[in-house]
Amino acid sequence: MTTGDWNTGIIDEFRDNDGVVGGMFEGAPLLLLRTTGAKSGLERTSPLMYMADGDRYLIFASKQGAHTHPDWYYNLLASPAATIEVGSETFAVDVEVVEGAERDELYATQASKWPQFGEYQAGTDRVIPVIALTRN
């Protein structure tokens, strides 16, 4: 099964169940990030775990600890106009890359809630970006 096929299954389950999915994401806060492909110009949808932070949705460009950023991160940098689906809601968001001490604190909080994020950071030399999404 390719990553695209796997994502399609999660996206379909998310949409069929108002944002609730099983499997490895069961019980996890999940959203769908819709971006425009930096190279293709096509709409791309990525299922991502998030952390609520006031009125912000924080997402983490972990790519499971790979040594490169995920494609969706490059898409956001190239075209920061994005839409997210949370539960049964869909809305446009403003995008901000969080940096410095705030990034470190937020990432540590995510890793304390979901230990795999600590493992992802430990497994790579890159600093995993934290992105704040705010309804616009």
N, C-alpha and C positions, 0 to 999 in steps of 0.2 A: 504494500500500500504506500503510495506516495504521500508526502506532506500535504499536498493539495487535496487529495482524497480524504485524508484524516481530518483536515480542517473543515472540509465540506460536511462531513458527518456531524461534527460538533456544532457547526453553524446551523445546520438543519434542526438538530435536537434543541439548541438554544431557542430558535424561533418557534418551534412547535410547542415549547413548554414555558413560554414567558421568561426566558433567561435561566432556567434550571436545567442542568445537565448532570449526567452520571459519570461513571468511569473515573479516570484520574482527576477530573475536575469536580467530582461530587462534593458538595459543601463549600466549595471555593467561590469567592466573589468573581464573577466572570462578566466581561463585556465584549462586544464586538466592535472593533475599530475599523472604520471604513476610510481608506486613504486613496489618493490617486497615485498610480505607479509612476515613479520618477522617470523611468525609461519608456514604459509602454503607454502611459497616459490613461490606462484602464483603471476602473475602480477595483480595489483590492479590499478584502475583508479578512481580518485576523482576529481569532478568539484569544483573549488575553485575561490573565488574572489582574485584578486591580485592588488598590487599597483606597478606601474613602478617607478624605482629609478635608473636613468642613464641606465646602461646596466644590471641592476638586476631586477628580478621579485620577489617582496616580497609577501609572503603568511603568513597567520596568523592562528595558530592552536587554533581557538576559540571554535570550536564544539558548537557554539551558547551559550557559557557561561556555559557549563557543567563543573562538578568538575573533570573530567578526560580529558586527551589529546585525540585527535582523533587518530584512528588507523594509518592513513597515517603518522602521526608524528613519532610514534614508528617504523614504517617501514623505514622511512628515517634514524633514529638513528641506526637501525640494519644494514641497507644497503644503504649508501648514494648515490649509483648510481641511478639516476632518469632521466626521460624524461618528457618533457612538450609539450603540444600542445597549441599554441597561434594562433588564427585565423586559417589559413590553413597550418601553419608551425609546424613541429615536430622536436625537437632537444634535445640532451643530455645536462644535466646541472650539474654544481658543486653545492653542497649544503653546506650552512653555517648557523648555528643558531646564530642570532644576539643577543647580550646581553648588559646589563648595560644601560648607558645613551643613546647610539645609539638606542637600542631596544625601550626604553621609548619614545624617540622623534618620531621614525617611527610609533609606535603604535598610538601615539597621533595624528599624521597626518592622518592616516587611519581613526581613529574615528571622526576626524573633517570632513572628506569627506563622511563617511558612519557611521552615529551616532549609528547604531546597534552595532558596534564594541565597543563603549564606554559602551553600556548596557551589552554586553557580559562580559567585564572585571569587571564591577561593580557587576555582578551576581555571581562571583566565587572568592574564596580565592587564586586560583593558578594564577601565572603570565602567561598570554597567550604568548606562544613563537612566535617570528617573525623569519621566515626563508627566507634567501636570496638565490635565484636561479640564477646562471650565466651560460650563454651558454659556453660549453667547446669545 
